[in-house]
């Protein structure tokens, strides 16, 4: 599994303070956010398939709800 890089607080602070960014930079950031969401959805849905009935109950899901969520494709919220 590939390890993701985490932006430094300094980098995030800079991006937060910038008034205007070039269009390409905005698109790059939006693309990165989209891919990060997709990756998280895929990883959590795969993990959801591995949970036992009592673990699902602990997080407030029925096995049917877990199966329905795990069956979704990664681009669906």
N, C-alpha and C positions, 0 to 999 in steps of 0.2 A: 504494500500500500504506500502510496506517495505521501510525503509529509508536506503540509502546506506551510507557507511562510506567513507570519503574522506581521502586519505593518507596525512600526514603532509608534509609540504615543506621539512622538514628535511629528511623524509623517501624518498621522490622523489629525493632529491639531492644525497642521498647515492646510490640509485639505478642507478642514472646517472653516478656516479663516479666509480662504481665497474667495474673492468677490466674483470673479469671472474666470472660467477655465476654457481652454480651447475645446471645440466641439469633439475632436477626436479623443481628448482626455476624458470628457464626460461619457462618451460611448464606451471607452475602455473600462471605466469604473462601473458603469451600469452592467456591462457584460460580466465583469468579475463578480459583482453582487449576484447576478442571475445564476451563474455557474456555481457559486457558493451555496445558494439556496437549493439548487438541484442536487448537489453533492450531499448536503445535509439530509434532504428528504430521502434520497436513495439509501443512505447509511442507516437512518432511523427506521425506515420501513423494513429493511432487511433485518435489523435487530428485533423489530416487533414480531417478526415471524418466529423468532427463537424463544419468546417468552412463554412460560407455562401459564396454566389457567389461574393459579393463585397469584402469580406476578401481574397478570393482566387485571385481576380484581383489585390488586393493591394500587394500580394506577387508574382505576375506575373505568376499565374497558371490559366488554364482553368478548369472548372469542370471535363472535360474528363481526363485531365492530373492528377488531384487530385484523381479521382476514380482509375485510372490505378496504381498510386503510392500506394494508400491505399490498393489496392487488393494484392499487393506483400506480400509474406511471409517474416517474419522477418530476415531470413538468406540470403535473396537476397538483394544485394546492389542496 
